């Protein structure tokens, strides 16, 4: 079951990567928050599952991804969720 969840997360990440250019200019106009905790709180408020956020943060930590990149990715997911774009 964990393998299936990991596969879904990777698929979602892949799809979101291609959706980035199509997200409204509102998302591009926002300043990037420098705090991962703030981005996570915003994502949870938008309805993104805490399990998904925990896995993303874990993968980012394990692969030594820069915090700014993690923040941008979480903000993108949050914006996709708010715009109700199916992933």
C-alpha positions as CSV (number, residue, x, y, z in Angstrom):
1,X,0.0,0.0,0.0
2,X,2.9,2.4,0.8
3,X,4.3,1.7,-2.7
4,X,1.0,2.8,-4.2
5,X,0.9,6.0,-2.2
6,X,4.5,6.8,-3.1
7,X,3.6,6.2,-6.8
8,X,0.6,8.6,-6.5
9,X,2.8,11.3,-4.9
10,X,5.4,11.0,-7.6
11,X,2.6,11.1,-10.3
12,X,1.1,14.2,-8.7
13,X,4.5,15.9,-8.5
14,X,5.1,15.1,-12.2
15,X,1.7,16.5,-13.2
16,X,2.1,19.6,-11.1
17,X,5.4,20.3,-12.7
18,X,3.8,20.5,-16.1
19,X,0.9,22.6,-14.7
20,X,3.1,25.3,-13.3
21,X,3.1,27.4,-16.5
22,X,-0.6,27.3,-16.6
23,X,-1.3,28.5,-13.1
24,X,-2.8,32.0,-13.1
25,X,-0.6,35.0,-12.9
26,X,-1.8,35.5,-9.3
27,X,0.4,32.6,-8.2
28,X,3.4,34.1,-10.0
29,X,2.8,37.5,-8.5
30,X,2.9,36.3,-4.9
31,X,6.1,36.6,-3.0
32,X,7.7,33.4,-1.9
33,X,7.5,32.9,1.7
34,X,10.8,32.0,3.2
35,X,9.4,29.8,5.9
36,X,8.6,26.2,5.3
37,X,6.3,26.1,8.4
38,X,4.2,29.0,7.0
39,X,3.9,27.2,3.6
40,X,2.8,24.0,5.3
41,X,0.2,25.9,7.4
42,X,-1.2,27.5,4.3
43,X,-1.3,24.1,2.5
44,X,-3.2,22.5,5.4
45,X,-5.6,25.4,5.5
46,X,-6.2,24.8,1.8
47,X,-7.1,21.2,2.5
48,X,-3.9,19.4,1.5
49,X,-3.6,16.2,3.6
50,X,-0.9,16.4,6.3
51,X,0.3,12.9,5.3
52,X,1.1,14.2,1.8
53,X,3.0,17.2,3.3
54,X,4.9,15.0,5.7
55,X,6.0,12.8,2.8
56,X,7.0,15.7,0.7
57,X,9.1,17.2,3.5
58,X,10.7,13.8,4.2
59,X,11.6,13.3,0.5
60,X,13.0,16.8,0.4
61,X,15.1,16.2,3.5
62,X,16.3,12.9,2.3
63,X,17.3,14.3,-1.1
64,X,18.8,17.5,0.3
65,X,16.4,19.8,-1.6
66,X,16.8,23.5,-0.7
67,X,14.1,24.8,1.6
68,X,13.2,27.5,-0.9
69,X,12.4,24.9,-3.5
70,X,10.3,23.0,-1.1
71,X,8.4,26.1,-0.2
72,X,7.8,26.9,-3.9
73,X,6.6,23.4,-4.5
74,X,4.2,23.4,-1.5
75,X,2.9,26.8,-2.6
76,X,2.3,25.5,-6.1
77,X,0.3,22.5,-4.6
78,X,-1.6,24.9,-2.4
79,X,-2.5,27.1,-5.4
80,X,-3.6,24.1,-7.4
81,X,-5.8,22.9,-4.6
82,X,-7.3,26.4,-4.2
83,X,-8.0,26.6,-7.9
84,X,-9.6,23.1,-7.7
85,X,-7.4,21.8,-10.5
86,X,-7.7,18.0,-10.5
87,X,-4.3,16.3,-10.0
